[in-house]
Amino acid sequence: MNDEMSDTSEYIHGSSLEEQHRLSLLNEILNESCLRELNLQPGEKVLDIGSGLGQFTRLMAQAVGGQADVVGIERDSGQITQARKLAERSGEAGLVEFREGDAAEVPLRSSEWGSFDVAHARFLLEHVSQPELVVKQMARSVRAGGRVFICDDDHGDFRPWPEPPGFPAIWQAYVGTFETLGNDPYVGRKLVSLLVEAGLTPVRNGGVFFGGCAGDDRFDATANNLIAAFLGAKDAMLSGDLLDEKTFNTAISGLVRWKSGASSALWYSACFAEGMAPK
Ligand SMILES: C[S@@+](CC[C@H](N)C(=O)[O-])C[C@H]1O[C@@H](n2cnc3c(N)ncnc32)[C@H](O)[C@@H]1O
């Protein structure tokens, strides 16, 4: 691989078993709403970049009818192995081709470039050092008039209330760690700009609600996803001078108490934007 093109960024969450559990939880919470926004049509060919454990990739493959080409690209071999296992366990091994590769230099065959109807990436751009390179690859991968759909976090829009004790410190360190690793925690607000920079025409943008409150039966899972994200990023957060272990532990205990509070609520949405390739 050409080193200038490959993405050398570190992935803050890693691919431990605990992280894979968190990723599965996130999929359970968000997939239905994300699929609705994507509005896939039967027979569409889909490319999913940063496909992780492939749960959403398989869902997209089902939505296009299970016959079309659906390819998932993932850099971490641990994630790919688990994605293939999960697909096999669900009897869906034939639905998606999981391919190991880097988002900045997507391993497509020459006949595949410009052939996909839809290129999709969710929660990837916040983890790469040059998101513009990735979106340009996505733009190249779709046919004339094809769609690029990107969905990502913007950590400026995260509002838990009542504020859990110790939350500002752990949140500041978490967001700061993205920046230390050379990644962009505010990429969500830039999605339309990235589409335009890649030569695409923006069509629409929006948010997928990723919060919840006491009384909502998915709130426990949403809060657990947040706690697991902090636990998974603990080493990265503590390795700089952004946070000490005592403050980290206080914040985690605060969150554990907060998630069963009678009036606890989290206000947050993942950003998405869709662009179209010139016809
Ligand atoms: C938060 S997960 C999201 C997975 C999946 N898109 C989903 O929504 O369930 C981000 C994934 O992107 C992968 N990733 C990070 N940097 C990458 C890169 N440069 N190229 C390909 N995959 C990458 C990570 O290994 C991880 O599996």
The ligand as an SDF file (V2000), in Angstrom:
LIG
                    3D

 27 29  0  0  0  0  0  0  0  0999 V2000
  -17.2590    3.0710   15.3980 C   0  0  0  0  0  0  0  0  0  0  0  0
  -16.8870    1.7710   14.3020 S   0  0  0  0  0  0  0  0  0  0  0  0
  -18.3090    1.8350   13.2380 C   0  0  0  0  0  0  0  0  0  0  0  0
  -18.5490    0.5360   12.5100 C   0  0  0  0  0  0  0  0  0  0  0  0
  -19.7790    0.5240   11.6020 C   0  0  0  0  0  0  0  0  0  0  0  0
  -19.6660    1.4990   10.5520 N   0  0  0  0  0  0  0  0  0  0  0  0
  -21.0360    0.7520   12.3910 C   0  0  0  0  0  0  0  0  0  0  0  0
  -21.6190    1.8370   12.3030 O   0  0  0  0  0  0  0  0  0  0  0  0
  -21.4470   -0.1700   13.1250 O   0  0  0  0  0  0  0  0  0  0  0  0
  -15.6050    2.4020   13.2650 C   0  0  0  0  0  0  0  0  0  0  0  0
  -14.9270    1.3140   12.4360 C   0  0  0  0  0  0  0  0  0  0  0  0
  -14.0560    1.9430   11.4850 O   0  0  0  0  0  0  0  0  0  0  0  0
  -12.8530    1.1830   11.4080 C   0  0  0  0  0  0  0  0  0  0  0  0
  -11.7880    2.0670   10.9080 N   0  0  0  0  0  0  0  0  0  0  0  0
  -11.1400    3.0520   11.5700 C   0  0  0  0  0  0  0  0  0  0  0  0
  -10.2540    3.6340   10.7450 N   0  0  0  0  0  0  0  0  0  0  0  0
  -10.3350    3.0120    9.5450 C   0  0  0  0  0  0  0  0  0  0  0  0
   -9.6870    3.1730    8.2910 C   0  0  0  0  0  0  0  0  0  0  0  0
   -8.7370    4.0970    8.1120 N   0  0  0  0  0  0  0  0  0  0  0  0
  -10.0280    2.3510    7.2720 N   0  0  0  0  0  0  0  0  0  0  0  0
  -11.0030    1.3890    7.4160 C   0  0  0  0  0  0  0  0  0  0  0  0
  -11.6470    1.1970    8.5890 N   0  0  0  0  0  0  0  0  0  0  0  0
  -11.3250    1.9880    9.6420 C   0  0  0  0  0  0  0  0  0  0  0  0
  -12.6300    0.7130   12.8360 C   0  0  0  0  0  0  0  0  0  0  0  0
  -11.7550   -0.4010   12.8930 O   0  0  0  0  0  0  0  0  0  0  0  0
  -14.0520    0.3860   13.2660 C   0  0  0  0  0  0  0  0  0  0  0  0
  -14.3810   -0.9480   12.9870 O   0  0  0  0  0  0  0  0  0  0  0  0
  1  2  1  0
  2  3  1  0
  2 10  1  0
  3  4  1  0
  4  5  1  0
  5  6  1  0
  5  7  1  0
  7  8  2  0
  7  9  1  0
 10 11  1  0
 11 12  1  0
 11 26  1  0
 12 13  1  0
 13 14  1  0
 13 24  1  0
 14 15  1  0
 14 23  1  0
 15 16  2  0
 16 17  1  0
 17 18  1  0
 17 23  2  0
 18 19  1  0
 18 20  2  0
 20 21  1  0
 21 22  2  0
 22 23  1  0
 24 25  1  0
 24 26  1  0
 26 27  1  0
M  CHG  2   2   1   9  -1
M  END
$$$$
